[in-house]
Every structure is written in structure tokens, then in C-alpha cells.
């Protein structure tokens, strides 16, 4: 591949060029993470308390709640800005101070649903139709390749959550030890691969096969094809999860990974996890993380719970009405659609969308 390194920006990206802009950040851009958080004020918390009370006393199912059911006079604008930053800015936002420690489970779920409505439509996260997921060790075997690792205490490798434009976490409680949360710019990873190994950039923009881990929509194969680097209508969107590529090898129809594929994954992981491109923190109770799945990767460190400290987070997958255009291959991972606001989620026949109170 003959490459002359040129520059472009999201909205007018030229394939195989260095992408500039706020989503091409490095760790040195954010030396003090707390300076880049939305810290909820006492006024914000009072508004959220009132909204939670209105929602929980409405008699409606939580998934039927919308903006007509509550008001956040000063907080709403800040939440909308956080969503815009994640979608169109650096690709992430952090919020601190949701008072989960004094909320019941029903109130915790209501508060999170209220926040999420500012960022998009919640979509199902698994074959059971969960609209709010529970990220908690419930004893599943991390050595089983079909296990979704969020239900274990094992480290989760660098990846993005492909079936949604945005992913969010709300920490209810942290572990006795470990469980750090990391994220990096997939756009910066792309740029570094172009600089170091342009032949691998071309490979990453070609076909990669992704396993569905038994969550197979009706009429679909248990795997599908989607590149890592997706150049489309002036945007670069990155989709990456190496354990799903490895798992796809169990299917006879899937081409075998080559030495170059393994080289590309090794370099990709090395860059994503390196101190130059990654940010890390331990989410504490009341912290919210919001990431773009198109421009950010994330990671979860292994952890150890104790009777006094059990790591438990809530998760939302969100489909905003106005996100970027995506190529048609994303329909395989976005529930059959690439239309903003209508795409996203894991849709399995017979699964009714629901919001469980506990991890299942």
C-alpha cells in the first residue's frame, strides 16, 4: 500500500489519512480527569430526586417513561451537552455525584433511565431483552468462550460495544480490589497504525468475522462480517473485539485468521492499552461513564469482591436520533438497521424488552 500521510477530519475523512479533531485525543490531553467531569451540584441532585419521585410514583413501567413525566430545570442542558460531547466531540463524558447510595434499587434504575433519555433510545443488550444491564460477577465461567465477560470478575479486553452508538455505565458499588475502567481513542489507534504499519491499516479495513456468541437473530448465521476500520460518507467508525474474532474460528465457513491478522490484533491491543493513548480510573458509587462506540474503546480490569464490597454497575446501550451515518455492514450488529435512532440492540424473536432489578 502506497501511503502518503495526509490529514482529514470526521465529516470529511479521506480513507487512510491521519484524522485530526477532538476524538483523536491522547492521555496527555487530560492530565486530571476530575477537571473533565460534570460534578452534580446540590441543585442538580435535588432536581434528580424530584424527577425520580415523579417517575417511581407515576404508575408507569420504567421503559414507558419519557420527558413528559419529569423535569430537570437546570440539569437537563448539562446532560444533553454530555451526550453531544460523546457523540460529536472527544467521544466520552464523565459524571460524578448521582446519589445511588441512598436510593433503593427501583430509584437507582429510575435515575439512570432519566439520565439515559437525554442520550438516546435504550436498546436491548442480550437475548433476554434487558434494556438496563447489570454488570456484576454472577459466577459465569470466564474460560467458556461463549460467556459474556460482564457477568464474571475476569478482565475484559479492549473492545467497543458494537450493537449501539453509545454505551453508558452507572456505578452502584465498587469491588474490594481491582475493576479499573479504561478507555482509549480508537481514532488515535487508527492514526498510530497508519504511522507504524500502514499495511495493517489496509487489512483492518477489510473483512473480519464476528461471532454472535449464541445470540442469533432469526434467519441469521451465528457470525457476520464487519471491518475494524469503517470509512463511510466522510466518517471513520471503528468496531473491534478480538475475542469475537477468535471465537468465529469455530465455524467452518469462516476463513482462518492469518499471521497478519494476529499481528494486527497484537498492535491494536498494544496501542489501545498503552499509557500514551489510554485513560484509566476506578469508577466509584455515583459515577457515570458515557462513551461513543464508534470512536472509543474500553476495558475492564479483573477484580475481587468481598461481602462488604461487591462491584455492581448498571449499563445502557443507547441509540441517539442524530448519530453518524454507518455502512450497511453495521446492520448485522445493529439489529438490522443503520438508520440513526432506529438502529441498535440485540433483537431475538420472543424476547420482550424489560428492565430487571437484579443481575440475571
Wavefront OBJ file of the C-alpha trace (Angstrom):
o trace
v 0.000 0.000 0.000
v 1.499 3.323 -1.117
v 0.693 5.783 1.661
v 1.389 9.485 1.889
v 0.288 10.609 5.311
v -2.252 13.381 4.950
v -4.772 14.780 7.401
v -8.565 14.878 7.460
v -11.391 15.294 9.985
v -14.609 13.491 10.866
v -17.301 14.531 8.419
v -14.776 14.721 5.583
v -12.465 11.778 6.312
v -10.370 10.529 3.431
v -9.535 6.829 3.896
v -6.035 6.067 5.168
v -5.304 9.601 6.339
v -4.409 10.855 9.808
v -7.617 12.044 11.427
v -7.491 15.273 13.404
v -10.061 16.591 15.833
v -11.255 16.195 19.406
v -11.866 12.446 19.069
v -8.199 11.863 18.171
v -7.035 12.514 21.722
v -4.168 11.161 23.777
v -3.850 10.667 27.532
v -1.690 13.770 27.874
v -4.692 15.896 26.837
v -6.401 15.026 30.159
v -3.833 15.084 32.980
v -6.503 15.475 35.687
v -9.678 13.553 34.848
v -11.725 15.230 37.581
v -11.315 18.503 35.702
v -13.258 16.972 32.807
v -16.223 15.594 34.765
v -19.692 17.017 35.221
v -19.920 17.270 39.014
v -23.539 17.283 40.120
v -24.353 20.232 42.372
v -26.837 20.168 45.263
v -29.358 21.817 42.928
v -28.812 19.098 40.306
v -29.260 16.372 42.922
v -32.446 17.960 44.256
v -33.851 18.069 40.719
v -32.907 14.437 40.143
v -34.513 13.412 43.446
v -37.750 15.119 42.420
v -37.651 13.506 38.978
v -37.055 10.063 40.484
v -40.003 10.548 42.809
v -42.224 11.628 39.911
v -41.210 8.613 37.828
v -41.485 5.979 40.569
v -44.891 7.268 41.655
v -46.283 7.588 38.111
v -47.628 4.035 37.934
v -45.922 3.564 34.554
v -43.452 0.884 33.610
v -39.999 2.391 33.611
v -39.486 1.670 29.900
v -42.613 3.749 29.158
v -41.272 6.849 30.924
v -40.362 9.815 28.729
v -39.599 13.527 29.118
v -43.258 14.353 29.760
v -43.057 12.526 33.090
v -40.382 14.663 34.809
v -38.429 17.913 34.653
v -34.782 18.730 35.358
v -34.786 22.540 35.063
v -31.021 23.072 35.223
v -29.567 19.570 34.879
v -31.115 18.642 31.521
v -28.953 21.026 29.490
v -25.780 19.705 31.108
v -26.807 16.110 30.380
v -27.557 16.960 26.755
v -24.136 18.603 26.478
v -22.521 15.440 27.855
v -24.246 13.451 25.137
v -23.105 15.851 22.435
v -19.517 15.588 23.704
v -19.666 11.802 23.477
v -21.245 11.779 20.022
v -19.532 14.655 18.262
v -16.625 15.750 20.471
v -13.901 13.755 22.188
v -16.101 10.629 22.340
v -16.656 10.410 26.108
v -18.170 12.143 29.125
v -17.975 11.517 32.871
v -20.489 12.487 35.547
v -19.957 12.312 39.296
v -22.411 12.514 42.156
v -25.572 10.514 41.384
v -26.673 9.651 44.961
v -27.086 5.915 44.396
v -26.040 5.114 47.976
v -29.327 6.444 49.348
v -31.565 5.210 46.545
v -33.490 1.939 46.531
v -32.913 -0.316 43.527
v -36.096 0.984 41.923
v -34.879 4.555 42.422
v -31.416 3.732 41.053
v -32.940 2.316 37.899
v -35.290 5.286 37.560
v -32.470 7.795 37.971
v -30.391 6.041 35.343
v -33.294 5.801 32.923
v -33.873 9.541 33.343
v -30.232 10.260 32.533
v -30.247 7.921 29.557
v -33.282 9.526 27.958
v -31.063 12.574 27.348
v -28.685 10.482 25.232
v -30.904 8.282 23.121
v -33.265 5.337 22.959
v -32.306 2.378 25.144
v -31.905 -0.850 23.133
v -31.787 -4.497 24.301
v -28.384 -5.743 25.417
v -28.834 -9.507 25.293
v -31.104 -12.341 24.242
v -33.289 -11.710 27.307
v -34.207 -8.200 26.153
v -32.600 -6.293 29.041
v -32.797 -2.533 28.468
v -30.712 -1.826 31.562
v -27.991 -4.374 32.121
v -26.299 -5.365 35.373
v -22.510 -5.574 35.212
v -21.723 -7.887 38.068
v -19.940 -11.168 38.788
v -22.700 -13.775 38.970
v -20.415 -16.767 38.717
v -20.337 -17.398 34.981
v -17.231 -19.196 33.756
v -14.856 -16.729 32.058
v -12.974 -19.649 30.470
v -16.055 -20.637 28.492
v -15.643 -18.799 25.174
v -19.414 -18.330 24.904
v -19.578 -16.429 28.219
v -20.190 -12.703 28.020
v -17.479 -11.469 30.349
v -19.525 -8.715 32.004
v -21.118 -11.460 34.145
v -17.726 -12.520 35.549
v -14.891 -10.935 37.531
v -12.347 -11.515 34.752
v -10.636 -8.738 32.843
v -12.422 -7.665 29.670
v -10.050 -6.967 26.772
v -10.110 -3.721 24.809
v -13.249 -3.520 22.695
v -16.283 -1.440 21.867
v -19.922 -2.475 22.336
v -20.867 -2.788 18.687
v -24.671 -3.022 18.853
v -25.161 0.592 19.992
v -23.936 4.081 19.118
v -23.342 4.935 22.792
v -22.626 2.847 25.878
v -23.010 4.124 29.431
v -22.213 2.776 32.886
v -23.506 3.888 36.287
v -21.523 2.588 39.257
v -23.638 1.420 42.200
v -20.717 -0.018 44.201
v -17.094 -0.916 43.587
v -15.051 -4.043 44.271
v -12.833 -4.848 47.202
v -9.890 -4.816 44.816
v -9.348 -4.057 41.119
v -12.004 -3.464 38.484
v -10.432 -0.376 36.963
v -12.169 1.099 33.936
v -10.074 2.138 30.958
v -10.873 3.788 27.656
v -8.892 5.000 24.675
v -9.478 6.755 21.362
v -9.942 4.237 18.574
v -9.284 7.132 16.202
v -5.844 7.654 17.725
v -5.208 3.906 17.498
v -6.076 4.125 13.793
v -3.677 7.025 13.342
v -0.804 5.223 15.049
v -1.328 2.092 12.969
v -1.159 4.231 9.828
v 2.136 5.687 11.021
v 3.691 2.405 12.148
v 2.233 -0.302 9.924
v 0.124 1.041 7.042
v -0.214 -2.447 5.547
v -2.117 -3.457 8.681
v -4.451 -0.464 8.319
v -5.492 -1.841 4.946
v -6.043 -5.284 6.491
v -8.151 -3.789 9.304
v -10.344 -2.068 6.716
v -11.021 -5.417 5.064
v -13.251 -8.321 6.113
v -13.198 -9.554 9.729
v -15.607 -12.158 11.043
v -17.512 -11.588 14.280
v -19.150 -14.343 16.343
v -22.638 -13.811 17.797
v -21.958 -15.909 20.949
v -25.233 -17.855 20.544
v -27.352 -14.648 20.443
v -28.501 -15.261 16.871
v -31.440 -13.313 15.397
v -33.957 -15.292 13.379
v -32.729 -16.093 9.888
v -29.125 -15.062 10.591
v -25.889 -17.035 10.705
v -24.040 -17.345 14.032
v -21.359 -14.993 12.688
v -21.151 -11.990 10.372
v -18.598 -9.883 8.538
v -17.659 -6.337 9.557
v -14.358 -4.465 9.151
v -12.491 -2.921 12.066
v -11.876 0.366 10.236
v -15.062 1.524 8.517
v -14.704 4.545 6.224
v -18.152 5.759 5.185
v -19.558 9.074 3.977
v -16.712 11.093 5.445
v -16.517 9.289 8.794
v -14.269 6.669 10.325
v -16.129 4.325 12.691
v -14.125 1.621 14.457
v -15.547 -1.735 15.530
v -13.177 -4.039 17.428
v -13.386 -7.026 19.769
v -10.660 -9.605 19.308
v -12.223 -12.382 21.376
v -15.201 -12.393 18.974
v -12.816 -12.763 16.014
v -11.091 -15.688 17.687
v -14.409 -17.321 18.561
v -15.641 -17.052 14.966
v -12.933 -19.535 14.004
v -15.147 -22.370 15.309
v -17.334 -22.009 12.204
v -16.185 -23.935 9.138
v -17.385 -21.186 6.785
v -15.206 -18.510 8.387
v -11.757 -18.030 6.798
v -8.850 -18.739 9.116
v -7.050 -15.836 10.733
v -3.640 -15.312 9.156
v -0.347 -14.303 10.733
v -1.075 -10.745 9.588
v -4.448 -10.766 11.347
v -2.724 -11.793 14.574
v -0.076 -9.107 14.041
v -2.811 -6.504 13.543
v -4.622 -7.527 16.748
v -1.374 -7.517 18.724
v -0.512 -3.987 17.580
v -4.074 -2.755 18.030
v -4.211 -4.027 21.626
v -0.739 -2.700 22.404
v -1.690 0.800 21.243
v -5.140 0.848 22.867
v -3.772 -0.244 26.234
v -0.611 1.830 26.241
v -0.229 4.788 28.619
v 0.037 7.236 25.732
v -3.473 6.574 24.429
v -5.483 5.212 27.373
v -7.171 6.755 30.391
v -7.983 4.706 33.495
v -9.895 5.150 36.707
v -11.852 3.118 39.229
v -15.480 4.121 38.921
v -16.919 4.826 42.349
v -20.520 4.842 43.507
v -22.457 7.545 41.685
v -20.047 7.864 38.743
v -21.402 7.704 35.185
v -19.324 6.978 32.099
v -20.670 7.668 28.600
v -18.698 6.548 25.525
v -19.102 6.574 21.766
v -18.758 3.055 20.431
v -17.554 4.478 17.120
v -14.575 6.471 18.417
v -13.719 4.927 21.812
v -12.581 1.540 23.050
v -12.964 0.406 26.628
v -11.565 -2.147 29.039
v -12.369 -3.562 32.480
v -9.691 -4.885 34.816
v -10.089 -8.105 36.782
v -11.478 -7.617 40.273
v -12.126 -9.300 43.601
v -15.342 -8.814 45.547
v -15.871 -9.218 49.284
v -19.001 -9.314 51.443
v -18.509 -5.616 52.134
v -17.585 -4.541 48.596
v -19.350 -6.068 45.578
v -18.769 -4.463 42.203
v -22.121 -3.660 40.593
v -22.714 -1.332 37.674
v -25.728 -0.605 35.510
v -25.341 -0.336 31.752
v -27.296 1.320 28.946
v -26.879 0.835 25.218
v -28.245 3.925 23.503
v -29.358 4.879 20.011
v -29.445 8.682 19.557
v -31.683 10.098 16.826
v -28.882 12.031 15.131
v -25.691 9.983 15.114
v -23.289 9.482 12.210
v -24.010 7.526 9.024
v -22.841 3.913 9.135
v -22.183 1.470 6.283
v -24.678 -1.279 5.588
v -22.481 -3.950 7.208
v -23.415 -2.426 10.592
v -26.982 -3.670 10.093
v -25.626 -7.093 11.130
v -24.624 -5.784 14.553
v -27.287 -3.057 14.860
v -30.434 -5.238 14.781
v -30.988 -4.979 11.035
v -30.893 -1.215 10.561
v -28.336 1.543 10.061
v -30.893 4.364 10.393
v -29.932 6.701 13.289
v -32.384 6.404 16.154
v -33.818 3.134 14.830
v -30.669 1.013 14.849
v -29.078 -0.900 17.679
v -29.529 -3.694 20.175
v -29.706 -7.474 20.208
v -33.164 -8.434 18.978
v -34.119 -12.089 19.428
v -37.554 -13.401 18.487
v -39.744 -13.875 21.557
v -37.662 -11.652 23.858
v -39.746 -8.836 25.349
v -37.784 -5.703 26.305
v -37.614 -5.434 30.101
v -35.638 -3.896 32.953
v -34.550 -6.409 35.597
v -33.913 -5.238 39.144
v -31.022 -7.659 39.658
v -28.350 -9.373 37.606
v -29.540 -12.476 35.752
l 1 2 3 4 5 6 7 8 9 10 11 12 13 14 15 16 17 18 19 20 21 22 23 24 25 26 27 28 29 30 31 32 33 34 35 36 37 38 39 40 41 42 43 44 45 46 47 48 49 50 51 52 53 54 55 56 57 58 59 60 61 62 63 64 65 66 67 68 69 70 71 72 73 74 75 76 77 78 79 80 81 82 83 84 85 86 87 88 89 90 91 92 93 94 95 96 97 98 99 100 101 102 103 104 105 106 107 108 109 110 111 112 113 114 115 116 117 118 119 120 121 122 123 124 125 126 127 128 129 130 131 132 133 134 135 136 137 138 139 140 141 142 143 144 145 146 147 148 149 150 151 152 153 154 155 156 157 158 159 160 161 162 163 164 165 166 167 168 169 170 171 172 173 174 175 176 177 178 179 180 181 182 183 184 185 186 187 188 189 190 191 192 193 194 195 196 197 198 199 200 201 202 203 204 205 206 207 208 209 210 211 212 213 214 215 216 217 218 219 220 221 222 223 224 225 226 227 228 229 230 231 232 233 234 235 236 237 238 239 240 241 242 243 244 245 246 247 248 249 250 251 252 253 254 255 256 257 258 259 260 261 262 263 264 265 266 267 268 269 270 271 272 273 274 275 276 277 278 279 280 281 282 283 284 285 286 287 288 289 290 291 292 293 294 295 296 297 298 299 300 301 302 303 304 305 306 307 308 309 310 311 312 313 314 315 316 317 318 319 320 321 322 323 324 325 326 327 328 329 330 331 332 333 334 335 336 337 338 339 340 341 342 343 344 345 346 347 348 349 350 351 352 353 354 355 356 357 358 359 360
